[in-house]
Amino acid sequence: MQLMDYVEASSMLDKYGIRSIESRYVSSAEQAVKFAGSSPIVMKVLSGKALHKSRSGLVKLDLRGKEEIGRAFAELEKKAKSLSPYKIIAQKMAGKGIEVIIGGKTDEQFGKTILLGLGGIYVEVFKDFSLRICPIRQIDAKEMISQLKSGDVITYNGKNAKMLEELLMKVSKLLSANDRIAELDLNPVILREDGYDVVDIRILK
Amino acid sequence: MAKMDLEPMMKPKSVAIIGASRDPDKVGHVILQNYVNAGYQGKIFVVNKNADSIMGFKSYASILDIKEKVDLAVIAIPAPFVPEALEECGKAKARTALVISGGFAEVGNKELQEQLVAVAKKYGIPTMGPNCLGIMDPRSRSDTLFLPTYKLARPQIGGVSFVSQSGAVGSAILDMISAEGFGLSKFISYGNAAHIDEVDILEYLMGDDSTKVIVMYLEGIKRGREFFRIAKDAGKKKPIIVLKAGRTNAGMQAAHSHTASLAGSYETNIAAFLQSGFTVADDLNDLLYYAKVFESEPEPKGNRIAVITNGGGIGVITTDEIAASGNLKMAEFSKQTVDALKKTMPVLVNARNPLDLAGDADGKRYEDAISAVMQDPNVDMMVVVTLFQTPGADSSVASKLIHYKERSDKPMIGIAMGSEYTQIHKLMMESSGFPVYDSPAAAVKSLSALLKYKEYKQSH
C-alpha cells in the first residue's frame, strides 16, 4: 500500500464535493508567506517515513506574519532532512469546532466500509465509533451518528447533524466509486457552526 | 450463485439414509431411529451394502439401486467414502444431500472437502455440511439430528427458525427452546458450509412462510457482499436475531480452528447486521429472549409502557430498566383508566404507573387492572409482573392473564422469577403464547428490540 499525494487526495475529495482546507506545497519561506496572505497558517512535513506528524514535531500551528512563518519553515526543513524524500505543506488554519474522524477501509468480506468517531483520543480510548458498509443512505448516516455514545456531543446543534450526514454520504460515495482506495482517514474533520474543514487527509491506495 | 432450493431437504417426500446401521452406537442408526420415532410420513430408504435389512427396512447396496425419487440423501459414513456416495446421489438424481460426517476442512482435510464441493457442483445437488447436525422440521418431521430424543428434547411446532453453524451451540439452544413455551419452524445446523452456506439458508428462510422469526448463530460469513445483499431484503421482511461469535481476537482464533471458516472482523459483521435491521444479541440467552418476543408479540404502536405488578420492588426495577433502555418510556395513564382503577382497586393501591397491585393481589384484581390498562390509548405495551410466591398469586392469575392476552392487540409480556411453582405457571402462560421473562432486564430489552425493529422497518 502506498500513501496518495496530499494534493492529489485533496482534489479527489473535491470531485465528490468534499471540501478540504486550502493547502499548497511550499518550497520556500517566501512561498509560505505569500500563501498565508493575512490569515494564520499551519505548516507540516509530509514524508512516508513519518506517520505521527504532531508527535515528531513536524507540525507548526497558528503561524502569523513573515518572521514567524520564516522561522518555522527553517526549523521544519532542518528536522525533515533525515526524512527525505519529503514535502512541506502549508494550510490555512481551521476554525474552532468539534473534531470528528471519518475513515474508510476495504473489508475482505464486505468490501468498502465507512467509520465515524469523535476525534482526538476518544475513538481509540473509548472505542466509540460506528461503522457501516458502503454505500450508505441518509438514514444509515443518521444512525451512525446516533449510535455513538458521543453522538450528542457531535450534534449539539441540529445543523451539524445534517451537515455531517451529507458529508458521510459523500465519503461513502467516494469510497464506493474508487476501488483503488484501500484505506482513508479524514482526521480530523472540524465541524463548525457554519461549515466544516477537512484538516488532514490520508489515503492509502 | 443460483438460488439453492432447500425445500426438498426440509419437506422431503422421501429420505435415503446412507450409512444407516443396526449398531445403536452408529450415527446412522440414531438418525434412522429418529425418523421412525418422529412419525415421519414420507418414504424411508436405507442404504448400507453390508446388510440386507435394518430395523425392518430393506437395505440397498447403493442409492442407485433405489428406483424411486429421493428428495433428501443423508450421508453418515466415514469421510473418505463421502465424495463417492455423493457422486452416486448425483447420478441417482437425489434432489438434496446432507453430509453428517466429519473429517473434512475442520481437521485440515481441505482437499477432501473440495472434492465434495466439486461433486455437489457437478450434479447441481444442494449439499449441506459436511460435519453438521443437519436439519429438523417439526412440521414435516424430517429430523437428521443424530442425538437421541431422550437426550435432546424436540421443541413444539412454531414460527422460529434457528440456524447455527456449530452443532454444539445448535443442540444446546434447541434443548433450551424446548423448555421455553415458543415453537420451532426449522432447525438448521450447517457445519462447514462447504456448499450450502449462511447466504443460501437466509435466502431460503426469508421466503419460507412458516418461518416468522429467524435466529442465527454465526461464526463466520463466507460471502460477505452476497450475505449483505440478501440480509437487507430479509431484514425488511421478518425479524432476524443474530449472535456473532468472535467478538474478541481470542474468540476469533478459536472460531478459525473450530469450523475452518473465515471469521470476518466482528465490527464489520455487526455493521452489516445493523444496516439490515437485525437484532444483535450479546449472548445465547438473548437469542431466546428476543425470539420469544418477536414470535408472539404484535408490532407496538409506540414506546409507552405500563407496568402492572404484585411486587413493588420488581415494579421499580422494571421502571429503571425502561428509563435506561434508550427508546422506551413509562406510560401516563389516562383519566379514564385512573377513574376505572379507583373504582375497582382497594384503597392501598395507587392508580399510577407502575401499578402496584400489592402482595395479596389475586386473579380478580389482576383482571380489573389489566382490563382497564389495556384499553388506555396512552399505553402502547404492557409488562405484567407476577410473583407467584405471594399469597394471592395462583393459577387463577395465570389464566386471567392468558384470557386478556388473547384479546390484546398490544404487546403484553410477563415477568416471573422463581423455582418449580413459578416454572409451572410460566410454562402454562408461555404455551398459550404469553412470553414470560425471568428478569426485568430481559423483559425490557426484548420490548426495546421489538420497538427498534418496528422503527427500522418504518424508516428503511
Chai-1 contact restraints between the chains, C-beta under 6 A:
chainA,res_idxA,chainB,res_idxB,connection_type,confidence,min_distance_angstrom,max_distance_angstrom,comment,restraint_id
A,D107,B,T268,contact,1.0,0.0,6.0,A-B,restraint_1
A,Q109,B,I221,contact,1.0,0.0,6.0,A-B,restraint_2
A,Q109,B,G224,contact,1.0,0.0,6.0,A-B,restraint_3
A,Q109,B,G264,contact,1.0,0.0,6.0,A-B,restraint_4
A,F110,B,G224,contact,1.0,0.0,6.0,A-B,restraint_5
A,F110,B,F228,contact,1.0,0.0,6.0,A-B,restraint_6
A,F110,B,T268,contact,1.0,0.0,6.0,A-B,restraint_7
A,F110,B,A272,contact,1.0,0.0,6.0,A-B,restraint_8
A,G111,B,R225,contact,1.0,0.0,6.0,A-B,restraint_9
A,T113,B,T268,contact,1.0,0.0,6.0,A-B,restraint_10
A,L131,B,E267,contact,1.0,0.0,6.0,A-B,restraint_11
A,L131,B,A271,contact,1.0,0.0,6.0,A-B,restraint_12
A,R132,B,A271,contact,1.0,0.0,6.0,A-B,restraint_13
A,R132,B,Q275,contact,1.0,0.0,6.0,A-B,restraint_14
A,I133,B,F228,contact,1.0,0.0,6.0,A-B,restraint_15
A,I133,B,A271,contact,1.0,0.0,6.0,A-B,restraint_16
A,I133,B,A272,contact,1.0,0.0,6.0,A-B,restraint_17
A,I139,B,S459,contact,1.0,0.0,6.0,A-B,restraint_18
A,D140,B,Q275,contact,1.0,0.0,6.0,A-B,restraint_19
